[in-house]
Amino acid sequence: MSSQTTITYHDKWLFMWVVPIANLINYYLTYKNIQLDTFFLLTFLIDTAEGYLALIIFRKIILYLDQKFPYHSNISLRLIIQGCVTAVAFLGTIISLTVIINFSATDKPIPLKFFTHDVFIFLIWVLVLNGIYISLYFYQSANNTNIPVSQEESEPKAVMDKLEVKLGKQVIFLDLKTILCFYVEEETVFVKTEDKRYVVDTSLDKLEELLSPELFFRANRQIILNRNLVAGITKAENGKLIVQLTESRGLPDQITISRTKAPAFKKWVQAAVPHLTT
């Protein structure tokens, strides 16, 4: 689950501007009558210092998660973990420092408003910071800057050029270019050529990893298509595609591509037939 991906966040502006400005906004939302005196300056500096420390811890958590649990491994789970951990760490830092400083500087208890009002404001800032760092990550990813590919991803995948199948006691090696598709029927995986089909002792998931992505496409959970099997495509409702297949015994005339797979499928087909329009 871990990765060697290293990301350089261009976030100096967060430390220069966001923390002081956020602290000013907090004061405006928290206090009705603000007096610009020595006490205000002292408390503002202390609160700003707390904010900087909380942000440093927040940032270290982001960098740690980028290393150990990158977005591409499971983006939904990563967002949940990141949101919960950063919220606990950020709020825990602010609350702990506030309690310690209040205990050291005064005999008065911390106002209840701090826990019912101020903490809620801090939680909003946690959401804002998460949004900023998530945006920075994917902005850099989209522009391919400062995000080196992990060693595992940089190594070319082993792509097979022949498939071994058994027919009784005989072992046959099929050239992948002669294979029309792989499909599942009654929990058995078959490979289909122009005039025959064979049982394959490999799941579609594993085959998808081994097959050339230029030649084959996982249309759905039941079938992997060879590009040569595609005779045409037609738009359907809700962004789906209807794929017409070349005539072959034992195969349907057409299959449906889901809305989520449709863009990738069109790109895959058009890579070989650039003039194709749908």
Residue pairs with C-beta under 8 A, 6 or more apart in sequence:
1 68
1 69
1 73
2 67
2 68
2 69
3 66
3 67
3 68
3 70
3 72
3 73
3 150
3 152
4 67
4 148
4 150
4 151
5 66
5 67
5 70
5 147
5 148
5 149
5 150
6 66
6 67
6 146
6 147
6 148
7 63
7 66
7 137
7 140
7 146
7 147
8 146
9 59
9 62
9 63
9 133
9 136
9 137
9 140
10 136
11 59
11 132
11 133
11 136
14 55
14 129
14 132
15 52
15 55
19 48
19 51
19 52
19 55
20 48
22 51
22 125
23 44
23 47
23 48
23 51
26 47
26 118
26 121
26 122
27 34
27 44
27 47
28 34
29 121
30 113
30 117
30 118
30 121
34 40
46 101
50 93
50 94
50 97
50 98
51 94
53 93
53 97
54 89
54 90
54 93
54 94
55 129
57 89
57 90
57 93
58 86
58 89
58 90
58 126
58 129
59 133
61 82
61 85
61 86
61 89
62 82
62 86
62 133
65 78
65 81
65 82
65 85
66 137
69 77
69 78
69 81
70 78
71 78
71 137
71 138
79 134
82 130
83 126
83 127
83 130
86 126
86 129
86 130
87 123
87 126
90 122
90 125
90 126
90 129
91 119
91 122
91 123
91 126
94 119
94 122
95 115
95 119
98 110
98 114
99 110
102 108
102 109
102 110
140 146
140 147
141 147
157 209
157 210
158 210
159 210
159 211
159 212
160 176
160 210
160 211
161 175
161 176
162 173
162 174
162 175
162 176
163 173
163 174
163 176
163 179
163 191
163 200
164 171
164 172
164 173
164 174
165 171
165 172
165 173
165 174
165 191
165 198
165 199
165 200
166 172
166 198
166 199
167 198
172 198
174 191
174 193
174 198
176 211
176 212
176 215
176 216
176 226
177 215
177 226
177 228
178 193
178 194
179 191
179 192
179 193
179 226
180 192
180 193
180 194
180 225
180 226
180 228
180 229
180 246
180 248
180 251
181 191
181 192
181 223
181 224
181 225
181 226
181 229
181 251
182 189
182 190
182 191
182 192
182 200
182 204
182 207
182 216
182 223
182 224
183 189
183 190
183 192
183 222
183 223
183 224
183 251
184 190
184 204
184 221
184 222
184 223
188 199
189 199
189 200
189 201
189 202
189 203
189 204
189 207
190 197
190 198
190 199
190 200
191 197
191 198
191 200
192 248
192 250
192 251
194 248
195 249
197 250
200 207
202 210
204 218
204 221
204 222
204 223
204 224
207 224
208 216
208 218
208 224
211 224
213 268
214 227
214 271
214 272
215 226
215 227
216 224
216 225
216 226
216 227
217 224
217 225
217 227
217 264
217 265
217 268
218 224
219 225
219 243
219 255
219 257
219 261
219 265
220 255
220 256
220 257
220 258
220 261
223 255
225 243
225 245
225 255
227 268
227 269
227 272
228 246
229 245
229 246
229 248
229 251
230 243
230 244
230 245
230 246
230 269
231 244
231 245
231 246
232 243
232 244
233 241
233 242
233 243
233 244
233 257
233 265
233 266
233 269
233 276
233 278
234 241
234 242
234 244
234 278
235 241
235 242
235 278
236 242
236 256
238 259
239 259
239 262
240 256
240 257
240 258
240 259
240 262
241 256
241 257
241 262
241 265
241 266
241 278
242 254
242 255
242 256
242 257
243 254
243 255
243 256
243 257
243 265
244 253
244 254
245 251
245 252
245 253
245 254
245 255
247 253
257 265
266 278
269 276
270 276
